[in-house]
């Protein structure tokens, strides 16, 4: 069933690629844009049935302010967030702002379509396991990272720990290099070293391991001079 939608993402090329893929599957994509204040206003003016709102940093303060604006001015628009491996704070912030769904960036296009259809019908478009994990962590926060997280963090340099945090927030190599003031080649090397040291094969696996072991929270708060 065709859905009238807009696609918004931190990276314009990703927004346009997803928009093109959905058009080929018969959906009516009326616009794609980068998520700035102007993008929120564009959604309000165009009033699609569904808005797919991509973000690389769902836990950042104010990340979903435009969604809150959309829901205030166009409550009939169903907003589904496309994000990285979610943290409880990220999911909670998305739904608090008025989103009715959260889909991981690595979801297949069929999963994105199912979320769109569910959202348009007024259902919560989020995997039950994501909700269970989020509520579990929010209700029973770990006071200390477990031994495995501490062990893994000890094998990372302060620079690599910062890279891990940025990877988990969804930053690509260009953004990591820009944020750390280093060359892209150096950032790429740091990422590869992190993957090797953690014993994982992808950035997604590194982020999931960091979140599961408590390594990510410790990496963001440890003294960088350790």
N, C-alpha and C positions, 0 to 999 in steps of 0.2 A: 504494500500500500504506500503510495507516494506521500511524502511529508514535505511541507513547505518550511524550509529552515535557513538559518544563517550559521556560518562557521567562523569562529574567532579563535586565534591562537597567538601565543607570544611570538612565534616566528611566522611571518607572512607566507613564506614558501610552504610551510606545513599546512597552513590554513587553506591555501589554494590547492594543494595536492589532495587534501581530504575532500574539499568541495568538488573537485573534478571527479574523484572516485565515486562520490555519492550521486553526482549527476548521471554518471554512466549506469548507475543502478536504478535510475528512474525517479530520483527525488528532485524536488524543485528548490535549488539553492539560489537564494536571491542576493547574497553578498558574502564575502569573506573579508576579514580585517584583522589588524593587530589589536590586542586588548589594551587600548588606552581609554582615557575618559571619552574620547570621541567615538570609540567602538560601542560603548554602552549607549550613547545617545543614538547611534545608528540603529541599534537593535530596537530601541524605543520607537524610533520613527518608522522603521520597516515592519515592526510587529509580526515576526514570523510565528509559526506554530511552535517550533522548537529552535533553541539556540544551543549549539555545541560550543562550549567555552573552554578553550585549552589554556593551561597554565603550567609553568615549570616549577613554581614555588607556591603550592597551595597553603602552606603554613605561614607565609609571610603576612605581617599585619597589613590590612587594607587590600589584600589580593582580590577579595570578592566584593569590594565596595560598588563596582559597576553593576554586579548582579543584584545587589540590594536596590539600586536605582531602577533597574529593569523591572523588578517585582513590584516596586511601589507604583510605577507609572504604567506598566503593562502586565498586570498580574496573570493574564491569560497565557503569557509566553512561558513555555516550559524550558528551563535551563538545565542542561546536563554538562557537568564539568568533566573535561578530559585532563587527567593529571598523571604524575608519576606514581611509584609505589606509595600508597597513601599513608599518612600518619593520622592518628586519631584527631589531632588538632586541625589537620587539613580537611578531613571529612566533616568534622563538626562545624568548622568555619563556613564551608560550602553550603551546608544545609541551613545554618543559621542565617545566611545571607538570602536564602530563598531558592537555592538550587533544589531540584527534585531528583537528581541523579549524579553519580560519580562513576566514571569508567576509566580504567587504567589506559595509559598511552599505548601499551603494548597489546591491547585487545584487538582481535580480528575485526574486520569491517562488518561481519555479520553480527558481532556483539554490539557494535556501535549502533547498528540499525535496530536491534531489539530494544536497546535503551531508548532510542528516539521514539519508537512506537509506544513503549510503556509510559514514557514521560508525557507524551501527547494525550494519553488516555487518563492522566492524573495519577498514575502509579509511581511509586518510588523506584527509580531505575538504578539500583545498586545491588551488587552481588551480596547475598546474605552473609557469606563468610567475611567480606570486608566490614560489614556492620558489626558482626559478632566480635571480630578482632578489635575494632575501634572501641566498642563499648567495654570490652574486657580490659583494655589498657587504660581507658579513662576511669573506670571504676576501681581498678586495682593497679595503680601505677607502681612500677618497680622503683624502690628507693635507691637501689644501687645496681649498676650493671653487673651481670653475672660474671663468673670467673673467665668464661670463654671470651666475653667482650673485652675484659681487662687484658687478657693475654694477647688478643689480636691487636689491641691498641698499642701495646708495648713494642710491637714489631714495626710500627709505622713511624716515620719521622714526622715532626710537626707539620712540615710542608705537605706530606702525603695525607695526614689526617685532615688538613684543610681541603685538599683535593677530594677526599672521600665525602666530606660534608657537601661540597658543591655538586658532586656526582649524584648524591642522594636527592638533592634539590632539583635535579633535572637539567643542570647546566651542561651544554655541549662543550667541546674542546675550545671553541672560540671564546665563549663566555668565561670559562675557567681562566684562560690566558688573560683576558681583559680584566677580570676581577682581581687577579693575583699580580698583575703587572709583569707577566712573563711572556715569552714567545709561545706560539701555538705548538711548535715542535717540543718545547720543554714541557708544556702542559700535557701533551700526548704521552710523553715519556713517563711523567708522574702517574698518569692514569694507569698505564700498563704495569708499572711497578706495584701499584696498589692492588690491581687484580691478581698479580702473581703472588704477592705476599698473603693475600686473603685466600688464595687457592680457588678462585672463581673464574668463570669464563666470560663474564659480561658485566657491564655497568649495572644492569638491573639486578643481577645476582649479588653484586657487591652491596648495593643499597638495601636489598632484602636481608642479607646477613647482618649488616650493621644495625638495622632496626630490630632484628630478632634478638640479638645478643646484648643490646644496650650500648654497643660501641659508638653509635651515632651521637647519642646525647653526651657521652663522655668526650668524644672528639670535639664537640662544639664548645665545651666548657673547660677543658684541661688547660693548664698553664702552657703556653706555647714554648716556654724555655726549658721544659722538662728534658 
